[in-house]
C-alpha cells in the first residue's frame, strides 16, 4: 500500500473512530471540525466567503465517510485540544505538529503532511548575510 493510501486510511480511521466516540452519528449527523482558518493552502476563506484548502478537504472526506456533513469552527491553534476535550468539536485539523504535547483523551492520527519549504532566488541575485 502506498504511503498516500496509508495516510488516507489512517485519517479516515481516526475520523470515524472520533465520530463514533463523540456521537456525531447521532441525530445531527454533523462532524464539527476545529481549524485555525487562514493558512493557505491548508485552510482559508475564498473571495466568495466559502472555506477551502487541504485540511477542509480532509475534514469533508471524513464527514462524508461518516455519512455526515462538515461544520468548520474557526479556532485559535492554542484552543484546539480544549475544544476536542470539552466536546465542542469532534475533530481538529489545523497544521497541528506531531511534536505537540497531546493531553490524555485525545487520539492523534498518522502524520499527513510534511513540509520542506525553500526560498527561490534568481541565480545572479546579490544578497549578503545580515
N, CA, C and O of each residue as an XYZ file, in Angstrom:
520
protein
N       0.861     -1.175      0.000
C       0.000      0.000      0.000
C       0.903      1.232      0.000
O       1.870      1.295      0.760
N       0.594      2.200     -0.840
C       1.410      3.402     -0.942
C       1.288      4.245      0.326
O       0.340      4.101      1.099
N       2.261      5.118      0.519
C       2.258      5.990      1.694
C       1.005      6.863      1.717
O       0.400      7.054      2.773
N       0.614      7.393      0.555
C      -0.575      8.250      0.497
C      -1.826      7.481      0.895
O      -2.684      8.009      1.602
N      -1.933      6.229      0.442
C      -3.104      5.419      0.794
C      -3.105      5.079      2.276
O      -4.163      5.064      2.905
N      -1.915      4.801      2.851
C      -1.829      4.511      4.293
C      -2.245      5.734      5.102
O      -2.966      5.615      6.093
N      -1.787      6.905      4.677
C      -2.132      8.137      5.386
C      -3.629      8.387      5.281
O      -4.275      8.712      6.277
N      -4.188      8.238      4.080
C      -5.633      8.433      3.908
C      -6.423      7.456      4.762
O      -7.408      7.830      5.399
N      -5.985      6.197      4.772
C      -6.680      5.192      5.583
C      -6.582      5.540      7.058
O      -7.557      5.390      7.794
N      -5.417      6.002      7.500
C      -5.243      6.390      8.898
C      -6.120      7.563      9.271
O      -6.726      7.568     10.343
N      -6.198      8.564      8.398
C      -7.038      9.729      8.665
C      -8.512      9.337      8.699
O      -9.266      9.789      9.560
N      -8.909      8.494      7.755
C     -10.294      8.047      7.719
C     -10.636      7.266      8.984
O     -11.686      7.480      9.589
N      -9.750      6.364      9.376
C      -9.991      5.583     10.594
C     -10.058      6.489     11.813
O     -10.923      6.315     12.672
N      -9.148      7.456     11.892
C      -9.161      8.379     13.031
C     -10.455      9.176     13.071
O     -11.044      9.364     14.136
N     -10.891      9.641     11.918
C     -12.125     10.419     11.864
C     -13.337      9.600     12.245
O     -14.196     10.063     12.995
N     -13.410      8.376     11.726
C     -14.560      7.523     12.042
C     -14.559      7.139     13.506
O     -15.610      7.148     14.146
N     -13.381      6.795     14.058
C     -13.303      6.472     15.491
C     -13.706      7.658     16.344
O     -14.398      7.506     17.351
N     -13.268      8.841     15.934
C     -13.635     10.052     16.676
C     -15.138     10.254     16.641
O     -15.756     10.557     17.661
N     -15.722     10.087     15.472
C     -17.169     10.267     15.352
C     -17.925      9.248     16.182
O     -18.931      9.575     16.812
N     -17.449      8.027     16.183
C     -18.111      7.007     16.984
C     -18.013      7.341     18.468
O     -18.978      7.177     19.214
N     -16.842      7.811     18.889
C     -16.625      8.106     20.309
C     -17.372      9.354     20.767
O     -17.804      9.431     21.918
N     -17.525     10.325     19.882
C     -18.126     11.586     20.290
C     -19.595     11.712     19.923
O     -20.253     12.680     20.303
N     -20.100     10.753     19.197
C     -21.531     10.751     18.922
C     -21.963     11.556     17.719
O     -23.127     11.953     17.652
N     -21.094     11.815     16.771
C     -21.551     12.576     15.605
C     -22.421     11.715     14.699
O     -22.915     12.192     13.678
N     -22.612     10.445     15.066
C     -23.567      9.616     14.342
C     -24.973      9.832     14.872
O     -25.917      9.197     14.400
N     -25.124     10.719     15.846
C     -26.429     10.977     16.447
C     -27.377     11.628     15.457
O     -27.192     11.517     14.245
N     -28.377     12.296     15.966
C     -29.421     12.882     15.127
C     -28.907     13.993     14.212
O     -29.449     14.195     13.126
N     -27.873     14.712     14.635
C     -27.422     15.855     13.852
C     -26.622     15.447     12.626
O     -26.665     16.143     11.612
N     -25.897     14.345     12.688
C     -25.050     13.880     11.592
C     -24.153     14.999     11.071
O     -24.061     15.225      9.864
N     -23.503     15.685     11.980
C     -22.564     16.750     11.639
C     -21.244     16.477     12.335
O     -21.214     16.219     13.538
N     -20.167     16.533     11.594
C     -18.829     16.461     12.165
C     -18.369     17.906     12.328
O     -18.288     18.647     11.349
N     -18.068     18.303     13.551
C     -17.616     19.663     13.826
C     -16.086     19.645     13.906
O     -15.501     18.946     14.734
N     -15.460     20.423     13.034
C     -14.003     20.438     12.910
C     -13.430     21.772     13.380
O     -13.826     22.831     12.892
N     -12.504     21.716     14.321
C     -11.760     22.907     14.749
C     -10.610     23.121     13.778
O      -9.873     22.185     13.467
N     -10.457     24.339     13.304
C      -9.377     24.653     12.381
C      -9.053     26.136     12.475
O      -9.952     26.977     12.499
N      -7.769     26.452     12.528
C      -7.329     27.845     12.576
C      -7.301     28.370     11.141
O      -6.265     28.342     10.476
N      -8.440     28.842     10.685
C      -8.627     29.233      9.288
C      -7.726     30.434      8.959
O      -7.618     31.389      9.728
N      -7.098     30.348      7.810
C      -6.280     31.472      7.354
C      -4.872     31.081      6.979
O      -4.007     31.948      6.851
N      -4.618     29.799      6.800
C      -3.280     29.335      6.460
C      -3.305     28.557      5.147
O      -3.203     27.330      5.130
N      -3.444     29.299      4.049
C      -3.446     28.665      2.724
C      -2.120     27.941      2.529
O      -1.089     28.457      2.961
N      -2.098     26.805      1.917
C      -3.181     26.114      1.228
C      -3.951     25.140      2.127
O      -4.784     24.380      1.634
N      -3.685     25.154      3.423
C      -4.316     24.184      4.310
C      -5.775     24.515      4.619
O      -6.643     23.650      4.509
N      -6.044     25.747      5.001
C      -7.416     26.195      5.220
C      -7.449     27.710      5.052
O      -6.623     28.435      5.606
N      -8.419     28.165      4.277
C      -8.538     29.603      4.053
C      -9.918     29.916      3.494
O     -10.651     29.028      3.059
N     -10.251     31.200      3.517
C     -11.548     31.656      3.037
C     -11.370     32.220      1.637
O     -10.541     33.101      1.409
N     -12.159     31.701      0.700
C     -12.111     32.199     -0.680
C     -12.838     33.537     -0.758
O     -13.523     33.938      0.183
N     -12.682     34.220     -1.882
C     -13.320     35.527     -2.082
C     -14.832     35.466     -1.926
O     -15.451     36.440     -1.496
N     -15.437     34.323     -2.273
C     -16.892     34.202     -2.157
C     -17.345     33.874     -0.730
O     -18.538     33.703     -0.480
N     -16.372     33.785      0.223
C     -16.704     33.535      1.622
C     -16.707     32.077      2.024
O     -16.863     31.764      3.205
N     -16.537     31.171      1.062
C     -16.531     29.743      1.400
C     -15.143     29.301      1.870
O     -14.125     29.893      1.511
N     -15.138     28.250      2.677
C     -13.882     27.693      3.171
C     -13.344     26.676      2.193
O     -14.109     25.953      1.554
N     -12.043     26.617      2.073
C     -11.405     25.639      1.210
C     -10.021     25.333      1.751
O      -9.581     25.930      2.733
N      -9.352     24.417      1.117
C      -7.992     24.062      1.492
C      -7.866     22.574      1.787
O      -8.862     21.860      1.904
N      -6.646     22.130      1.903
C      -6.351     20.711      2.101
C      -7.026     20.182      3.363
O      -7.662     19.128      3.322
N      -6.901     20.895      4.486
C      -7.493     20.422      5.731
C      -9.019     20.360      5.644
O      -9.637     19.451      6.197
N      -9.619     21.314      4.959
C     -11.075     21.322      4.780
C     -11.484     20.127      3.912
O     -12.504     19.491      4.178
N     -10.703     19.823      2.886
C     -10.995     18.665      2.037
C     -10.907     17.363      2.825
O     -11.743     16.476      2.654
N      -9.894     17.244      3.691
C      -9.758     16.043      4.518
C     -10.944     15.936      5.475
O     -11.510     14.855      5.640
N     -11.319     17.037      6.099
C     -12.468     17.034      7.001
C     -13.752     16.655      6.289
O     -14.571     15.909      6.825
N     -13.927     17.170      5.080
C     -15.106     16.846      4.275
C     -15.120     15.358      3.940
O     -16.174     14.722      3.981
N     -13.970     14.808      3.612
C     -13.856     13.380      3.297
C     -14.239     12.530      4.513
O     -14.977     11.553      4.383
N     -13.740     12.901      5.683
C     -14.072     12.171      6.909
C     -15.569     12.257      7.188
O     -16.197     11.256      7.531
N     -16.136     13.442      7.043
C     -17.571     13.614      7.293
C     -18.399     12.771      6.328
O     -19.336     12.090      6.743
N     -18.054     12.814      5.036
C     -18.808     12.031      4.048
C     -18.692     10.537      4.339
O     -19.674      9.804      4.220
N     -17.497     10.084      4.718
C     -17.305      8.670      5.037
C     -18.100      8.283      6.283
O     -18.418      7.110      6.481
N     -18.417      9.262      7.114
C     -19.210      9.036      8.322
C     -20.691      9.308      8.081
O     -21.486      9.328      9.021
N     -21.059      9.520      6.807
C     -22.437      9.826      6.433
C     -22.946     11.074      7.169
O     -24.064     11.106      7.683
N     -22.090     12.089      7.200
C     -22.399     13.331      7.911
C     -21.962     14.517      7.064
O     -21.347     14.351      6.011
N     -22.284     15.703      7.533
C     -21.798     16.927      6.897
C     -20.721     17.533      7.782
O     -20.607     17.193      8.960
N     -19.943     18.423      7.213
C     -18.852     19.055      7.946
C     -19.215     20.481      8.323
O     -19.738     21.240      7.507
N     -18.932     20.833      9.565
C     -19.044     22.213     10.022
C     -17.673     22.596     10.564
O     -17.158     21.941     11.470
N     -17.080     23.653     10.015
C     -15.755     24.100     10.447
C     -15.920     25.265     11.416
O     -16.632     26.229     11.133
N     -15.253     25.159     12.560
C     -15.274     26.212     13.562
C     -13.880     26.838     13.590
O     -12.904     26.174     13.936
N     -13.791     28.119     13.225
C     -12.512     28.829     13.240
C     -12.026     28.886     14.682
O     -12.658     29.503     15.540
N     -10.911     28.246     14.934
C     -10.409     28.072     16.299
C      -8.938     28.425     16.358
O      -8.151     27.954     15.538
N      -8.561     29.248     17.317
C      -7.152     29.542     17.519
C      -6.423     28.236     17.805
O      -6.922     27.379     18.535
N      -5.246     28.095     17.228
C      -4.471     26.858     17.363
C      -4.252     26.467     18.823
O      -4.174     25.281     19.142
N      -4.154     27.448     19.701
C      -3.912     27.168     21.114
C      -5.127     26.568     21.812
O      -5.013     26.091     22.941
N      -6.294     26.584     21.157
C      -7.528     26.112     21.785
C      -8.046     24.783     21.236
O      -9.070     24.286     21.705
N      -7.355     24.196     20.243
C      -7.924     23.009     19.594
C      -8.074     21.834     20.541
O      -9.078     21.125     20.476
N      -7.104     21.604     21.420
C      -7.211     20.466     22.335
C      -8.381     20.648     23.296
O      -9.126     19.704     23.564
N      -8.540     21.866     23.814
C      -9.661     22.127     24.725
C     -10.999     21.895     24.037
O     -11.911     21.324     24.635
N     -11.126     22.332     22.784
C     -12.392     22.168     22.067
C     -12.713     20.694     21.818
O     -13.880     20.302     21.813
N     -11.678     19.879     21.612
C     -11.888     18.441     21.451
C     -12.300     17.835     22.789
O     -13.277     17.090     22.862
N     -11.556     18.153     23.845
C     -11.806     17.545     25.150
C     -13.146     17.947     25.753
O     -13.775     17.139     26.435
N     -13.600     19.188     25.514
C     -14.877     19.594     26.112
C     -16.074     19.291     25.206
O     -17.211     19.616     25.546
N     -15.813     18.667     24.049
C     -16.896     18.224     23.184
C     -17.451     19.264     22.232
O     -18.424     18.993     21.529
N     -16.851     20.462     22.190
C     -17.322     21.478     21.246
C     -17.051     21.074     19.804
O     -17.809     21.429     18.902
N     -15.967     20.332     19.588
C     -15.590     19.882     18.254
C     -15.294     18.388     18.294
O     -14.829     17.855     19.302
N     -15.575     17.723     17.169
C     -15.334     16.290     17.056
C     -13.909     15.987     16.619
O     -13.296     15.032     17.094
N     -13.386     16.806     15.711
C     -12.039     16.622     15.187
C     -11.354     17.976     15.092
O     -12.011     19.017     15.072
N     -10.033     17.952     15.035
C      -9.255     19.167     14.796
C      -8.252     18.852     13.701
O      -7.449     17.927     13.826
N      -8.305     19.624     12.637
C      -7.337     19.504     11.545
C      -6.858     20.917     11.279
O      -7.567     21.735     10.692
N      -5.621     21.191     11.733
C      -5.183     22.577     11.673
C      -3.671     22.690     11.819
O      -3.186     23.381     12.716
N      -2.929     22.026     10.957
C      -1.465     22.092     10.997
C      -0.933     21.850     12.407
O      -0.042     22.558     12.875
N      -1.484     20.853     13.072
C      -1.054     20.509     14.420
C       0.221     19.690     14.304
O       0.261     18.685     13.593
N       1.247     20.116     14.994
C       2.546     19.470     14.912
C       2.515     18.096     15.573
O       1.887     17.901     16.613
N       3.207     17.153     14.947
C       3.310     15.803     15.514
C       4.058     15.840     16.837
O       3.953     14.909     17.634
N       4.810     16.906     17.077
C       5.553     17.006     18.330
C       4.776     17.744     19.417
O       5.288     17.944     20.518
N       3.544     18.149     19.116
C       2.721     18.828     20.113
C       2.461     17.896     21.288
O       2.280     16.692     21.107
N       2.442     18.453     22.487
C       2.082     17.653     23.655
C       0.583     17.417     23.607
O      -0.209     18.360     23.612
N       0.210     16.164     23.560
C      -1.190     15.802     23.418
C      -1.747     15.374     24.767
O      -1.223     14.454     25.396
N      -2.809     16.039     25.213
C      -3.395     15.668     26.503
C      -4.065     14.295     26.444
O      -4.475     13.837     25.378
N      -4.167     13.655     27.591
C      -4.845     12.371     27.673
C      -6.284     12.538     27.204
O      -6.931     13.541     27.504
N      -6.776     11.559     26.474
C      -8.142     11.616     25.978
C      -8.251     12.109     24.550
O      -9.354     12.232     24.019
N      -7.104     12.397     23.915
C      -7.106     12.865     22.527
C      -6.339     11.858     21.676
O      -5.188     11.540     21.974
N      -6.975     11.354     20.615
C      -6.340     10.436     19.672
C      -5.645     11.250     18.596
O      -6.188     12.247     18.120
N      -4.445     10.833     18.210
C      -3.670     11.526     17.188
C      -3.486     10.598     15.990
O      -3.089      9.444     16.149
N      -3.775     11.103     14.793
C      -3.616     10.310     13.570
C      -2.144     10.217     13.178
O      -1.268     10.788     13.828
N      -1.903      9.491     12.110
C      -0.588      9.483     11.475
C      -0.315     10.882     10.924
O      -1.249     11.644     10.673
N       0.941     11.214     10.739
C       1.312     12.489     10.119
C       0.785     12.481      8.683
O       1.019     11.525      7.944
N       0.078     13.537      8.287
C      -0.489     13.575      6.944
C       0.188     14.593      6.041
O      -0.144     14.687      4.859
N       1.123     15.350      6.576
C       1.795     16.342      5.754
C       3.177     16.626      6.325
O       3.332     16.823      7.531
N       4.157     16.645      5.472
C       5.481     17.094      5.896
C       5.892     18.188      4.929
O       5.585     18.140      3.738
N       6.574     19.147      5.455
C       6.867     20.313      4.640
C       8.349     20.626      4.694
O       8.974     20.604      5.755
N       8.890     20.914      3.534
C      10.292     21.313      3.435
C      10.350     22.529      2.530
O      10.788     22.438      1.384
N       9.905     23.670      3.047
C       9.861     24.880      2.242
C      11.266     25.356      1.888
O      12.233     25.134      2.616
N      11.329     26.000      0.770
C      12.568     26.622      0.312
C      12.256     28.034     -0.147
O      11.093     28.399     -0.324
N      13.288     28.815     -0.335
C      13.163     30.163     -0.884
C      13.831     30.152     -2.253
O      14.935     29.632     -2.415
N      13.152     30.727     -3.225
C      13.711     30.798     -4.575
C      14.298     32.179     -4.807
O      13.689     33.197     -4.477
N      15.497     32.192     -5.384
C      16.180     33.443     -5.708
C      16.840     33.261     -7.070
O      17.399     32.206     -7.371
N      16.766     34.293     -7.872
C      17.446     34.251     -9.169
C      18.939     33.987     -8.949
O      19.532     34.542     -8.024
N      19.546     33.153     -9.780
C      20.939     32.744     -9.593
C      21.906     33.919     -9.542
O      22.891     33.871     -8.805
N      21.646     34.957    -10.300
C      22.592     36.069    -10.352
C      22.273     37.184     -9.328
O      22.881     38.253     -9.370
N      21.340     36.934     -8.431
C      20.985     37.938     -7.403
C      22.135     38.082     -6.420
O      22.846     37.119     -6.133
N      22.310     39.284     -5.912
C      23.417     39.572     -4.971
C      22.835     39.868     -3.594
O      22.311     40.954     -3.347
N      22.934     38.892     -2.707
C      22.466     39.073     -1.330
C      23.620     38.820     -0.391
O      24.516     38.026     -0.678
N      23.586     39.507      0.739
C      24.598     39.283      1.769
C      23.887     38.927      3.068
O      22.714     39.252      3.252
N      24.587     38.273      3.944
C      24.012     37.923      5.241
C      23.833     39.165      6.086
O      24.614     40.109      5.968
N      22.824     39.183      6.934
C      22.623     40.356      7.807
C      23.738     40.491      8.816
O      23.728     41.418      9.626
